[in-house]
Amino acid sequence: MSDALVLEGVSKRYAGHVAVDGLTLTVPPGTIYGILGPNGAGKSTTLRMVMNIILRDAGRIALLGADPERDRKVLRRVGYLPEERGLYRKMKVLDVVVFFARLKGVDAREARRRGVEWLERMGLADWRDAKVEALSKGMQQKVQFITTVLHEPELLILDEPHSGLDPVNQEVLRETILDARKQGRTVILSTHNMYEAEQMCESVCIIAAGRKVLDGRVRDVRRQNRGNRFRVEFDERTAEIERYMAANGGVRMENRQGEIWEVELPGGGDPNRFLSELAGLGVPVTRFEHVEPSLHEIFIQHVGNASVAARRPEPVHV
Amino acid sequence: MSELLIIIGREFRERVQSRNFLLGTILFPVFMVVVTVLPAMFDRGGSERHIVVVDEAPPGVVDRFIAALTQQSTEGELENRYTVERVQGPFDAVRNELNERVLAEEIYGYLVVPAGVVDGEEVSFRASAVASFSVLRDVRRAITTSVQAARLQRAGIELTELASLLTPVRIHTARITPTGEDGTDAGASFLLAYVIAFLLYMMIAFYGANVLRSVLEEKTNRIAEVLVSSVAASRLMLGKVVGVSSAALLQVLIWAGSIALLVTRSDWLSARFNVPPEALDALRVEPLLAVVLIAFFVLGFFLYASLFAALGAAVTSDQEAQSLQIVVMLPLFVPLLFLIPLTTEPLGPLATVLGLVPFTAPMAMPMRMAAANVPGGQVLLSLVLVLVGLIAVGWLAGKIYRIGILSTGKKPTLRELGRWLRMA
């Protein structure tokens, strides 16, 4: 199976600035791929170039193996959720989802059947004959999501899929995306919510100011970005441990159960030597791990604090 | 089913299912009937007025006045019917009694004809409110006839000659066509021309603005982004224009059908509403003419709808759209501006030019054709020119649409519009 999406040196310039600058990335098939970046980083511009909504100035795009600019048909195999949502306000809910599915080549009766099914699944069964404008914003978002998936595309491109949804509906959406992945579809989503990305994505690409900062599998990214911080847990607390930690700049994790310390790798930077020193303290070491930074921390480290001020979730350590 | 048909279907259904469509479809024929039948009803029926004449005048004047008023009203020359009662002067003797009768609404009003009326002394008409304009006109007409007769008689002209001397001239109007003389009068063809022009103008204004708004909706809602990932922009535009036009055409056909039905039932209508059958003649249209009219309507509508679609794609907000809408509609005003020369000199050079320019022809040609027998070659040429104009405009509009529909934010300058044209 070929890659779902390949970008090579893709650029988009506007009069005043460069929106996307030589972006290169590869989305393997059957994964959930996150494009992360602060507001204005070029996430939406990138996705819109992929969807052939705006034309790129330079570079190569292979979407499901085809160039969307030359072979428009490939776009039918994609489900796209734009960042700014919109539906025909005067149309009935079921009619709207059927309309979009038919445009993607689904037969009318089949589109109707799937539409009813999906509305049911998203808790909108009672609204199928209501006009779109009668729905709340969150409900409209779910309807729009249905229009994205109803034609059962191989690839889903979701631009900020969670924005504007309440926690319950975010969860519904999350499950739906994970489901799509289970059925073998590829999902590309853009977000500036690192917590969400960490929960869902297998691979990510972090971009800032139109350039790629880093990309790869989340596991690898975190491993590559871990520093010298270690987490150590002892069976009990002794004065000797406290002395050692004080000497080496260790910090006791007050909010945790048990006797847990975090400490920068001391003395020469050899983890094994560090472990043997800890063992020499006379209390059994029950945990010894190299702390991996969260995506959030990596993001801030690379992109800078300013750009992610707003949506900071509860920091999570793994 | 191809995407184009799906788009057309959606656009068509959205228009036809709207409340406005239903309302417009029903209201327009009602409006037409009201406009054609109501005046005829009032013409004929009129109201019955009871008036009193206070006679201080020389003998004969009031007799002739009464005769003129009652006779002319039965002949339908006047707008009201009258019963007239004569009261002998002097006025001061009967004034209070008459005033009371007016207030009791026993009589509509009374006319005082003074002794010196033949020498120019004025008559006075008194009623509870200011007398209706039509009554005053009728009264003036009758008393003038009568006083003029008295003056002529005094000048030595025999009474028997008067009637023939004063007979008003009547005009019969006819249109000359290759098939012979056509009895329709000028008023009827003028009305038809006016209705057609007004209809096209109205439909373009209404549905054109509708196209513009719906393109703008798709653009600002970003529906367009999703749509162009399934359908080429040019097809999207074509689908919209054809879909909306079909709805407009359906409405017009329903109207035409109901009017045709009215015409075939004109006997029934005239009996029912007590109007002469001729009142509905204005609505009678030859089948061939109807086909040509519809052709002009469809082409003209497409032309303007494409312009509106391009405009909708080029602008970024409702306010902007509204101010530019006028510019697009400007060519439509031209035939309305020249309504008089178009109908009075339909074969003159101005009318000919207006009938050939693609932007004005869809309105000007039907107007000319209603007013005169325009040579078939010219009609054909005009149709071809409008078609060529439509293709050119559609092609350009498609390019503007292709780029404009997806670009949001800053509004494009004219130079950027030019670049879009070269790019697409």
Interface residues (C-beta under 8 A of the other chain):
Chain A: R48 M51 N52 I53 I54 R72 L75 R76 V78 Y80 P82 E83 E84 R85 G86 L87 Y88 R89 K90 M91 F99 F100 R102 L103 K104 A108 T147
Chain B: M1 E3 I6 I7 R10 E14 S18 E217 E218 T220 N221 R222 I223 E225 V226 L227 V228 S229 S230 V231 A232 L406
